């Protein structure tokens, strides 16, 4: 007698990707934070990557949000965007491309420098087309084409510096960023009080002329309460990695 198949999951609704909703809280419960690079709370998505059931739920939520929104491709950022982007792109049956750090890939175009919450970065790079033979039309294009509708994905958005570099590159080739999507959005960087000394994402994006691009994050720091356990004698070296 054939073994009965497990029941199909219930249809995904918009409530599943409500920020800090029930699904978000389930995922947040396995994302620990640690002191790292001088930051009191560095959120580590390894917590859900080691849980296939939770990782699958993350992918399903992103797929449900963007299915039917006429997305031509997904761009993921070096390095954790490389983990999240491909399964989502495969489920949506659209191309995935990488934003790499300088010096990591040939034949790329570069963005301007940007700042993140723990330092400055030289910029990101977008790969040009990979020609299969001489005379291939891809010789003169990037993996993102003029007129494309692009979704940008990363694990976390804080200052928005990394995302801003991706928006710059996508616009440079004549395409549009439909949205920037992240598992975690740190809201304290959106519009912090001046006396806090924190980078202001709202101000920075307005100065760059990209404040019309929406950002969506599934989880905020309000529900990220899992303090990771550290070995005795642990010291944050505070260095860049």
Protein Blocks (a to p, Z undefined) as FASTA:
>chain_A
ZZddddddddddfklmgghilklmmmmmmmccddeehiabacdfklmmmmmklmmmmmmm
mmmmmgonlpabdcdddfklmmmmmmmmmmnopacdddddehiaghiacddddddfkbcc
fbdcddddddfbghiaklmpcfbdghiacddddfbdcklmmmmmmmmmmmmnopacfbac
dfbdcfklmmpcfklopacfklmmmmnopmmpccddfbdfklmmbccdddehiacehiaZ
Z
